[in-house]
Amino acid sequence: MSVQRKRGVTYVTRGDESLVADVYIPPGEGPFPGVLMVHGGAWAAGSRWNMLIHANQLARNGYTCVSINYRHAPKHKHPAQYEDCRAALKWMVKHAADYKIDTKRLAGYGYSAGGHLVALLGLRERVGEPKLRAIVAGGAPCDFQWVADDSQSLVYFLGSTRGRDPDLYKAASPLTFASRDDPPVFFFHGGRDALVPIESPRRLHQRLTELGVKSEIYVADSLGHIATFSSGTARKEALEFLDKVLKPTLKPALKPARAKVDRDGD
């Protein structure tokens, strides 16, 4: 038996726009851990197709993956993208039986802007809403409070400069919401990433570790932003992390914290 794929399933409607997902269902009875997969593209581009290789790998290894489209900036500014991720997670719970999802084993998995969104979704919990049990954030911006006061770089996404609206930048930063009851987090990042500084996930990794949260960071030392997304080694590390967290009877217990550097890149 092979992975079953459901293409273009509507998970929420915003006005006259239907936001859709591709669902990857493993062979077998299930239920399986469910993974919300969120693409990158600077919150302004990309689609659910970008996560195809990652979703296929996870589904072949016993995870139901829901890879989503979300609204793009600058037409739709923050928190539109975050709200779409929230809606997708609720949809996964509501339709768990249809797609063999175990609602007690939910994870978020994203890269670049998608890594930021799943980190924000998992750390900024809402009372009464589904809770992520694991987060995989690759190439992820994790803290916008270091942006210069007068920088225009994120105005298209956040709608203002940090100098004019510092609270907005704080509320959009996953680091702001780090707490002791956060789920385990796995970061992967290129050591030569010139787009998203590696210090961003490292700061969040350090903060989570200080709080006693299980956190790992894998660095593909010789790779940049795009190459790290395509790294087979990074995908393998992410899969092993999810297995340890969401399939604990099959894997050794997760260590409290780890920083691993791949000097060869892949």
C-alpha positions, -999 to 999 in steps of 0.1 A, spaced: 0 0 0 11 36 -7 5 70 7 -30 83 -1 -32 120 -12 -62 142 -10 -56 174 -31 -71 208 -27 -93 201 4 -109 234 17 -101 239 54 -115 274 58 -132 301 37 -123 338 41 -149 359 23 -150 346 -12 -116 328 -9 -113 291 -1 -80 282 16 -71 246 7 -48 219 19 -33 187 6 -36 158 29 -11 129 29 -25 98 46 -2 68 55 -12 32 46 -27 13 76 -55 17 101 -41 45 122 -48 68 139 -15 85 131 2 116 145 -10 146 126 14 172 112 4 207 100 28 216 73 34 253 65 54 266 36 78 295 34 80 324 10 84 355 32 47 353 41 41 367 6 46 338 -18 48 300 -20 21 273 -17 14 240 -1 33 223 -30 66 236 -15 63 211 13 58 181 -10 91 163 -3 89 168 34 52 157 36 58 126 15 87 115 37 67 120 69 36 102 54 58 72 44 69 70 80 35 70 96 23 107 98 -8 122 84 3 155 69 -19 185 62 0 209 39 -18 243 37 -21 274 16 -25 306 36 -33 342 28 -3 362 16 11 397 25 10 425 16 -27 421 8 -32 403 40 -10 414 69 -2 397 102 -19 381 119 -38 367 89 -13 339 82 -12 329 119 -50 329 120 -51 306 90 -27 282 107 -50 282 137 -80 275 115 -61 246 98 -53 230 132 -89 232 143 -99 216 110 -75 188 115 -91 180 149 -127 183 135 -119 159 106 -95 137 125 -116 105 119 -117 112 81 -79 114 78 -68 90 105 -54 117 128 -46 111 164 -55 145 180 -34 138 210 -3 137 188 -3 169 167 28 187 154 36 218 134 63 216 107 74 246 86 103 263 69 113 300 68 81 320 71 64 286 78 88 279 105 80 312 121 43 304 119 44 270 134 66 282 162 42 311 169 13 287 167 29 262 192 42 287 217 13 312 216 -13 288 230 -50 297 231 -72 283 259 -96 257 247 -78 253 213 -58 223 200 -23 221 214 8 211 194 28 184 210 59 190 189 73 218 166 98 215 137 109 250 127 135 252 99 151 285 88 128 303 111 127 339 121 120 337 158 123 373 171 115 405 154 123 427 183 159 431 170 147 448 138 159 485 137 133 510 147 131 527 113 136 495 92 110 491 64 119 455 58 88 440 75 62 467 69 47 448 40 40 419 65 34 436 98 20 469 86 43 492 105 79 498 116 90 486 150 97 522 161 60 531 155 45 499 169 69 479 191 41 459 206 32 446 172 67 432 166 67 417 201 34 399 195 47 385 162 78 371 178 77 334 189 104 342 215 79 364 234 57 334 243 84 310 254 73 293 286 79 262 307 49 243 294 59 246 257 61 215 235 94 201 224 110 221 195 134 210 168 152 238 148 172 232 117 191 260 100 219 266 75 252 278 89 255 300 59 220 313 59 222 349 47 185 355 47 175 345 83 204 349 108 211 318 127 211 338 159 173 341 157 165 304 163 195 301 186 181 328 209 148 309 211 166 275 215 186 290 244 155 305 261 136 272 258 165 253 272 168 277 302 131 271 308 136 234 308 118 228 275 131 200 253 148 217 224 172 206 197 190 226 170 206 210 139 230 232 119 239 224 83 271 243 86 280 247 50 245 254 36 225 285 29 188 291 34 174 273 3 199 244 3 191 237 40 154 234 31 163 207 5 188 189 28 180 152 31 200 151 63 179 178 79 148 160 69 161 128 85 170 147 117 135 162 118 118 128 113 139 113 141 129 141 164 92 136 157 95 99 162 111 104 196 84 129 207 53 114 191 62 77 190 81 74 223 75 36 226 95 32 194 124 55 201 147 64 230 136 92 253 143 127 240 173 144 256 166 178 272 186 198 247 210 193 219 229 214 194 243 194 164 264 208 136 267 190 103 301 201 89 295 185 56 261 201 51 241 170 39 
